[in-house]
Amino acid sequence: MRVSEAIDSRISCRAFRATPVPKNIVMEILEMAKRAPSGGNLQPWRVDALTGTPLADFLGIVRAKQRTQPAGEGTEYHVYPPNLHEPYRSRRFKCGEDLYATLGIPREDKPARLRHFARNYELFGAPVVLFFSIDRRMGVDQWADVGMFMQNIMLRAREHGLHTCPQEAWAIWYRTVAEFLQLPADYMFFCGMALGYMDENEPVNKLRTERAQLAEFATLQGFDT
Ligand SMILES: Cc1cc2nc3c(=O)[nH]c(=O)nc-3n(C[C@H](O)[C@H](O)[C@H](O)COP(=O)(O)O)c2cc1C
């Protein structure tokens, strides 16, 4: 698979098959992903992978807590900036509308939308979760490094026929994640990622999200042609 094919075929997969992912494949993906660049080569990422019994135990803990704490535990960082402004506000809105349109859920049907969102906490059926954390003393530049590491994982996964869904939804369970993984106190949980084989028959996976025109985010100067 060419890099361009991996980039183009990566989408946020929201319905997975239960087919397990072998340990050697997960390890190979992480080994390859660690070639990501990082400022000063700090490699400021930490990743914890769960599958099988530990994953079932973890999801069971969250499911039980959801009964008394439906909104989770709050978050340690702003998942979005407060008072999200334009054009970002509209992009976020459009992305949600397009997603629910693929599922045939109208705007008025809030319960159905919430039920779909709650599928985040079942990993959309994926057999593997990756949890990404970072040393709290790190700054915005190192958070960017973690993003590049995550992108490498998502692209390399495509070469193995696997799909992913990065999931900041897990941020509202940061205490439970940290406790379950026994993260050192210095580490802040950032984001989860579902990993597995896509269920190609599920309409939700047909969503192809929009992107802004190049001119909206790029300038090019000094090129000859
Ligand atoms: C850091 C990060 C966190 C995300 N968190 C979630 C999430 O919790 N649940 C979800 O369904 N999608 C999540 N997404 C997926 C985005 O909605 C998605 O990347 C965006 O709409 C573009 O669509 P695409 O990934 O299919 O190209 C997240 C993406 C990123 C990069």
The ligand as an SDF file (V2000), in Angstrom:
LIG
                    3D

 31 33  0  0  0  0  0  0  0  0999 V2000
   -7.7660   13.5400   18.7160 C   0  0  0  0  0  0  0  0  0  0  0  0
   -9.0500   13.0510   18.1040 C   0  0  0  0  0  0  0  0  0  0  0  0
  -10.0930   12.6680   18.9220 C   0  0  0  0  0  0  0  0  0  0  0  0
  -11.2950   12.1770   18.3710 C   0  0  0  0  0  0  0  0  0  0  0  0
  -12.2790   11.7210   19.2070 N   0  0  0  0  0  0  0  0  0  0  0  0
  -13.3680   11.1010   18.6850 C   0  0  0  0  0  0  0  0  0  0  0  0
  -14.3170   10.4650   19.5390 C   0  0  0  0  0  0  0  0  0  0  0  0
  -14.2180   10.4870   20.7600 O   0  0  0  0  0  0  0  0  0  0  0  0
  -15.3480    9.7950   18.9740 N   0  0  0  0  0  0  0  0  0  0  0  0
  -15.5030    9.7310   17.6040 C   0  0  0  0  0  0  0  0  0  0  0  0
  -16.4680    9.0980   17.1460 O   0  0  0  0  0  0  0  0  0  0  0  0
  -14.6290   10.3420   16.7710 N   0  0  0  0  0  0  0  0  0  0  0  0
  -13.5610   10.9980   17.2850 C   0  0  0  0  0  0  0  0  0  0  0  0
  -12.6170   11.5670   16.4420 N   0  0  0  0  0  0  0  0  0  0  0  0
  -12.8000   11.4710   14.9810 C   0  0  0  0  0  0  0  0  0  0  0  0
  -13.0930   12.8020   14.3190 C   0  0  0  0  0  0  0  0  0  0  0  0
  -14.4460   13.1440   14.4740 O   0  0  0  0  0  0  0  0  0  0  0  0
  -12.7110   12.6460   12.8290 C   0  0  0  0  0  0  0  0  0  0  0  0
  -11.3200   12.4750   12.7360 O   0  0  0  0  0  0  0  0  0  0  0  0
  -13.1110   13.8130   11.9440 C   0  0  0  0  0  0  0  0  0  0  0  0
  -14.5040   13.9930   11.9570 O   0  0  0  0  0  0  0  0  0  0  0  0
  -12.6350   13.5980   10.5010 C   0  0  0  0  0  0  0  0  0  0  0  0
  -13.1680   12.3850    9.9860 O   0  0  0  0  0  0  0  0  0  0  0  0
  -12.2610   11.1800    9.5040 P   0  0  0  0  0  0  0  0  0  0  0  0
  -11.3480   10.7920   10.6450 O   0  0  0  0  0  0  0  0  0  0  0  0
  -13.2180   10.0630    9.1900 O   0  0  0  0  0  0  0  0  0  0  0  0
  -11.4680   11.6260    8.3370 O   0  0  0  0  0  0  0  0  0  0  0  0
  -11.4390   12.1080   16.9750 C   0  0  0  0  0  0  0  0  0  0  0  0
  -10.3820   12.5180   16.1550 C   0  0  0  0  0  0  0  0  0  0  0  0
   -9.2070   12.9710   16.7080 C   0  0  0  0  0  0  0  0  0  0  0  0
   -8.0730   13.3680   15.8000 C   0  0  0  0  0  0  0  0  0  0  0  0
  1  2  1  0
  2  3  1  0
  2 30  2  0
  3  4  2  0
  4  5  1  0
  4 28  1  0
  5  6  2  0
  6  7  1  0
  6 13  1  0
  7  8  2  0
  7  9  1  0
  9 10  1  0
 10 11  2  0
 10 12  1  0
 12 13  2  0
 13 14  1  0
 14 15  1  0
 14 28  1  0
 15 16  1  0
 16 17  1  0
 16 18  1  0
 18 19  1  0
 18 20  1  0
 20 21  1  0
 20 22  1  0
 22 23  1  0
 23 24  1  0
 24 25  2  0
 24 26  1  0
 24 27  1  0
 28 29  2  0
 29 30  1  0
 30 31  1  0
M  END
$$$$
